[in-house]
């Protein structure tokens, strides 16, 4: 999945061209899935009785559960768009760039790439570490999905914004980062339009994948 910093960069680009009700809640939603329990926060589900596509993110389930809030509360919209960005990321790195996480050490090296490119993304996309957890967050309906470690989230973001890591890029280059952000913004724009019309929203089953 894309890094939280990249999700915030995509969100910043969307803010440039769309009017949102509450930017603070939008940004929180944009990174909140990363603080959720494994798989549950991202609504990862197994697709029954398929050959090639085995897993997906449950877009349909999220829309069924939170459709009203999705249209009225930017925390839920940001959360949903995070999932859209992650399905885009999976196809980007696996299908186009043939990323192989099964080779020992590859996942750790990819995370180091994130650490190296974070500062580049923060500067280029004019990001600010202004995520705030509402005092009444525990009352949010989003908690019906799973529990969220918001303390970890804030601490992690602080680290991502403050730490500047040098070194050679292994796989996920700065050029690829910009390429992905551009494509994710385009996909999110299409989904935002689909949400307005109710037509052509992303189908989780058609966009599933065969890897764990």
Secondary structure, DSSP 4 states (H G I P E B T S, - for coil): ---HHHHHHHHHHHHHHS--S-HHHHHHHHHHGGGBSTTTTTTEEEPTT-SS--EEE-HHHHHHHHHHHHHH-HHHHHHHHHHHHHHHHHIIIIIIS---TTSTTHHHHHHHHHHHHHHHHHHHTT--------TTGGGSGGGGT--B-HHHHHHHHHHHHH----S--SS--HHHHHHHHHHHHHHHHHHHHHHHHTSSPPPTTTT-BS--
